[in-house]
Amino acid sequence: PEFRFNGFANAWEQRKLSDVVDSVDTGKSKFDKEGSSGEYPILGSTSVIGYDDEYDYEGDFILTARVGANAGSLYLHAGKVKISDNTVFIQASQNIEFLYQLLIRFDIKRLSFGTGQPLVKASELKRLELMMPTDMEEQMRIGVYFKNLDHLITLHQRKLDMLKKLKSACLSEMFI
């Protein structure tokens, strides 16, 4: 990489995703389709789709839709959860933020295939080879840096949205 944090000079190496995470799989949780009560989230292809009284998985996850227009769109979730069968998940016990940013940069939508409905398979993700630092501390620094940057972008987006609403309200009051 052209840009490095001070103090890190070790080479990056190409690693298979399955070698650096705890698991890559498709959700297998059974739950009531009407599930809206309970303490544990049920994770679907793009977000929480309900709640249940029991959980099947626990930890830090990167998730994506397995099939459809959202196949390859990533989101993060942590905790005790159920995961629907239309969702592929990557579970890692460390540096989940770094892996999330790395996978966004790679754009796993490129792995989707199919003529009608795009499809992302866990088996394809397992074989994915990515360049990454060998130093875990560097991975952590990169992950935190981009997490903080995403947070800052979100804050500014909210402010921008509020200013647009204010402008709209002012325009409607001035030009009746």
Summary of the structure (lengths in Angstrom):
residues: 176
radius of gyration: 19.5
end to end distance: 55.6
largest distance: 64.0
contacts: 496
relative contact order: 0.18
helix: 36%
strand: 30%
